[in-house]
Amino acid sequence: MYKAQYKAKSAYEVWTNIGTYSSESEAMNVAMKKKNSGALMVRVVDKNGSVVYSG
């Protein structure tokens, strides 16, 4: 399980969930789409809470 999350306007706001995905690549694709549509920051977190991707 992987969670895609984003911060819209400020680095100081809480992470907002985009969704939960069964594969890392699916979560990465959704996170990158959110980043390309204007999100300030995105990240993908695995089931253990470790950050797999941050951008």
C-alpha positions in Angstrom: 0.0 0.0 0.0 1.3 3.5 -0.9 -0.2 6.8 -0.1 0.2 9.9 -2.4 0.0 13.2 -0.6 0.5 16.9 -1.4 0.8 20.4 0.0 -1.0 22.9 -2.1 0.3 26.4 -1.2 2.6 26.3 1.8 5.3 24.0 3.2 3.8 24.6 6.6 0.4 23.2 5.9 -0.5 19.6 6.7 -0.2 16.9 4.0 -3.4 16.2 2.2 -4.1 12.6 0.9 -4.7 12.2 -2.8 -5.4 8.5 -2.5 -4.1 5.0 -1.5 -2.7 2.7 -4.2 -1.5 -0.9 -4.4 1.6 -0.2 -6.4 4.4 2.4 -6.0 4.3 3.3 -9.7 0.6 4.1 -9.6 1.1 6.3 -6.6 4.1 8.0 -8.3 2.0 8.7 -11.4 -0.8 10.3 -9.4 1.6 12.4 -7.3 3.4 13.7 -10.4 0.1 14.6 -12.1 -0.8 16.6 -9.0 2.6 18.3 -9.0 2.3 19.2 -12.6 -1.1 20.7 -12.0 0.3 23.2 -9.5 0.8 21.5 -6.1 3.7 23.0 -4.2 5.0 19.6 -2.9 4.1 16.0 -3.3 5.2 12.7 -1.7 4.6 9.0 -1.7 4.6 7.1 1.6 4.8 3.3 1.9 2.8 1.1 4.4 5.6 1.5 7.0 5.4 5.3 6.9 8.7 5.7 5.0 8.8 8.4 2.3 9.5 6.7 -1.0 9.4 9.9 -3.1 9.3 13.6 -2.3 9.2 16.4 -4.9 
